[in-house]
Amino acid sequence: VVAQLVASLRAQGDGGLDHSALLRAVERLSGAQV
């Protein structure tokens, strides 16, 4: 699951961010903002 999130982040140009980028990916998938 994490590998898929990281791949998604890279595809959207956020691959260089730290672990907070994982939260951004979850927000995008859920449609909610944390």
BALOBA-1460 file (C-alpha; in Angstrom, 3 decimals):
// residues 34
<rec num="1" residu="v" x="0.000" y="0.000" z="0.000"/>
<rec num="2" residu="v" x="2.763" y="2.437" z="0.911"/>
<rec num="3" residu="a" x="4.609" y="1.669" z="-2.325"/>
<rec num="4" residu="q" x="1.455" y="2.539" z="-4.256"/>
<rec num="5" residu="l" x="1.098" y="5.817" z="-2.358"/>
<rec num="6" residu="v" x="4.732" y="6.712" z="-3.062"/>
<rec num="7" residu="a" x="4.299" y="5.862" z="-6.752"/>
<rec num="8" residu="s" x="1.231" y="8.092" z="-6.838"/>
<rec num="9" residu="l" x="3.162" y="10.925" z="-5.189"/>
<rec num="10" residu="r" x="5.967" y="10.613" z="-7.710"/>
<rec num="11" residu="a" x="3.494" y="10.666" z="-10.590"/>
<rec num="12" residu="q" x="1.970" y="13.880" z="-9.233"/>
<rec num="13" residu="g" x="5.343" y="15.547" z="-8.678"/>
<rec num="14" residu="d" x="5.410" y="15.204" z="-4.891"/>
<rec num="15" residu="g" x="8.018" y="12.438" z="-4.722"/>
<rec num="16" residu="g" x="10.674" y="14.727" z="-3.264"/>
<rec num="17" residu="l" x="8.664" y="15.561" z="-0.148"/>
<rec num="18" residu="d" x="9.146" y="13.947" z="3.256"/>
<rec num="19" residu="h" x="6.711" y="11.632" z="5.044"/>
<rec num="20" residu="s" x="4.120" y="14.412" z="5.179"/>
<rec num="21" residu="a" x="3.573" y="13.732" z="1.481"/>
<rec num="22" residu="l" x="1.933" y="10.436" z="2.463"/>
<rec num="23" residu="l" x="-0.727" y="12.421" z="4.315"/>
<rec num="24" residu="r" x="-1.212" y="14.549" z="1.214"/>
<rec num="25" residu="a" x="-1.764" y="11.396" z="-0.851"/>
<rec num="26" residu="v" x="-4.327" y="10.057" z="1.615"/>
<rec num="27" residu="e" x="-6.116" y="13.416" z="1.563"/>
<rec num="28" residu="r" x="-6.304" y="13.327" z="-2.234"/>
<rec num="29" residu="l" x="-7.647" y="9.785" z="-2.261"/>
<rec num="30" residu="s" x="-10.251" y="10.430" z="0.426"/>
<rec num="31" residu="g" x="-11.308" y="13.852" z="-0.789"/>
<rec num="32" residu="a" x="-10.879" y="15.203" z="2.750"/>
<rec num="33" residu="q" x="-8.359" y="17.664" z="4.111"/>
<rec num="34" residu="v" x="-6.681" y="16.879" z="7.424"/>
